[in-house]
Amino acid sequence: MSLNQKDSCYLLGRLFALYELVDMAALGRGVHATIRDNLYDAAASQPRSIFPLLDQKSERNLALLDKGRKGLRFILTRRIAEIKEAISRAEDPFPSSLLDRQRDLFKLGYDEQRSNIFDATSSSKAPATIG
């Protein structure tokens, strides 16, 4: 699947993975619990109430990346914007709750985005291929 996937649940999973990456990049290796540990279940079940909070947290964390990691900030900001734009075209961009099938799509999007992130960082690909 790709960013052309129109299901908002799938796209929200991808967006969550990018928010997690922003969180880890900004806070460093000393983080004991990521947003995945604290907010994954809530985001996968009640996106309308959780994603505005994640967006605010991401904006603060992206600002922290300005101190020496501007390239990473640019890449992550661009990918987040692309996914948010695709979500905005969905029939129900931020559902108030998700059914089991929708949670499966959320997980698929999350897993796929994480796989893309780690494939890009573990190979010789340029970081711009995150996504």
Contacts in CASP RR format, 6 or more apart in sequence:
PFRMAT RR
TARGET T0000
AUTHOR 0000-0000-0000
METHOD contacts of the structure
MODEL  1
MSLNQKDSCYLLGRLFALYELVDMAALGRGVHATIRDNLYDAAASQPRSI
FPLLDQKSERNLALLDKGRKGLRFILTRRIAEIKEAISRAEDPFPSSLLD
RQRDLFKLGYDEQRSNIFDATSSSKAPATIG
1 10 0 8 1.000
1 108 0 8 1.000
1 109 0 8 1.000
1 112 0 8 1.000
3 11 0 8 1.000
3 14 0 8 1.000
3 82 0 8 1.000
3 83 0 8 1.000
3 86 0 8 1.000
3 131 0 8 1.000
4 86 0 8 1.000
5 11 0 8 1.000
5 86 0 8 1.000
5 109 0 8 1.000
6 86 0 8 1.000
6 89 0 8 1.000
6 90 0 8 1.000
7 90 0 8 1.000
7 105 0 8 1.000
8 87 0 8 1.000
8 90 0 8 1.000
8 91 0 8 1.000
8 92 0 8 1.000
8 93 0 8 1.000
8 94 0 8 1.000
8 95 0 8 1.000
9 47 0 8 1.000
9 95 0 8 1.000
9 98 0 8 1.000
9 102 0 8 1.000
9 103 0 8 1.000
9 105 0 8 1.000
9 106 0 8 1.000
10 105 0 8 1.000
10 106 0 8 1.000
10 108 0 8 1.000
10 109 0 8 1.000
11 83 0 8 1.000
11 86 0 8 1.000
11 87 0 8 1.000
11 90 0 8 1.000
11 109 0 8 1.000
12 43 0 8 1.000
12 47 0 8 1.000
12 51 0 8 1.000
12 87 0 8 1.000
12 94 0 8 1.000
12 106 0 8 1.000
13 43 0 8 1.000
13 44 0 8 1.000
13 105 0 8 1.000
13 106 0 8 1.000
13 107 0 8 1.000
13 108 0 8 1.000
13 109 0 8 1.000
13 110 0 8 1.000
13 113 0 8 1.000
14 83 0 8 1.000
14 109 0 8 1.000
14 110 0 8 1.000
14 112 0 8 1.000
14 113 0 8 1.000
14 131 0 8 1.000
15 51 0 8 1.000
15 80 0 8 1.000
15 83 0 8 1.000
15 84 0 8 1.000
15 87 0 8 1.000
15 113 0 8 1.000
16 35 0 8 1.000
16 36 0 8 1.000
16 40 0 8 1.000
16 43 0 8 1.000
16 44 0 8 1.000
16 54 0 8 1.000
16 106 0 8 1.000
16 110 0 8 1.000
16 113 0 8 1.000
17 109 0 8 1.000
17 110 0 8 1.000
17 113 0 8 1.000
17 114 0 8 1.000
17 117 0 8 1.000
18 76 0 8 1.000
18 79 0 8 1.000
18 80 0 8 1.000
18 83 0 8 1.000
18 113 0 8 1.000
19 35 0 8 1.000
19 54 0 8 1.000
19 55 0 8 1.000
19 57 0 8 1.000
19 58 0 8 1.000
19 80 0 8 1.000
20 34 0 8 1.000
20 35 0 8 1.000
20 36 0 8 1.000
20 114 0 8 1.000
21 76 0 8 1.000
21 117 0 8 1.000
21 130 0 8 1.000
22 58 0 8 1.000
22 61 0 8 1.000
22 62 0 8 1.000
22 65 0 8 1.000
22 76 0 8 1.000
22 80 0 8 1.000
23 31 0 8 1.000
23 34 0 8 1.000
23 35 0 8 1.000
23 57 0 8 1.000
23 58 0 8 1.000
23 61 0 8 1.000
24 31 0 8 1.000
24 34 0 8 1.000
25 61 0 8 1.000
25 65 0 8 1.000
25 69 0 8 1.000
25 72 0 8 1.000
25 76 0 8 1.000
26 60 0 8 1.000
26 61 0 8 1.000
26 62 0 8 1.000
26 64 0 8 1.000
26 65 0 8 1.000
27 61 0 8 1.000
27 64 0 8 1.000
35 54 0 8 1.000
35 57 0 8 1.000
39 50 0 8 1.000
39 53 0 8 1.000
39 54 0 8 1.000
40 110 0 8 1.000
42 49 0 8 1.000
42 50 0 8 1.000
43 50 0 8 1.000
43 51 0 8 1.000
43 54 0 8 1.000
43 106 0 8 1.000
44 98 0 8 1.000
44 103 0 8 1.000
44 106 0 8 1.000
44 107 0 8 1.000
45 97 0 8 1.000
45 98 0 8 1.000
45 103 0 8 1.000
46 96 0 8 1.000
46 97 0 8 1.000
46 98 0 8 1.000
47 94 0 8 1.000
47 95 0 8 1.000
47 96 0 8 1.000
47 98 0 8 1.000
47 106 0 8 1.000
48 94 0 8 1.000
48 95 0 8 1.000
48 96 0 8 1.000
48 97 0 8 1.000
49 96 0 8 1.000
51 94 0 8 1.000
58 80 0 8 1.000
62 73 0 8 1.000
62 76 0 8 1.000
62 77 0 8 1.000
65 72 0 8 1.000
65 73 0 8 1.000
65 76 0 8 1.000
66 73 0 8 1.000
71 127 0 8 1.000
72 127 0 8 1.000
75 127 0 8 1.000
75 128 0 8 1.000
75 130 0 8 1.000
76 130 0 8 1.000
79 130 0 8 1.000
79 131 0 8 1.000
87 93 0 8 1.000
87 94 0 8 1.000
95 102 0 8 1.000
98 106 0 8 1.000
113 131 0 8 1.000
116 129 0 8 1.000
116 130 0 8 1.000
116 131 0 8 1.000
117 130 0 8 1.000
117 131 0 8 1.000
119 125 0 8 1.000
120 126 0 8 1.000
120 127 0 8 1.000
120 129 0 8 1.000
120 130 0 8 1.000
120 131 0 8 1.000
121 127 0 8 1.000
121 130 0 8 1.000
END
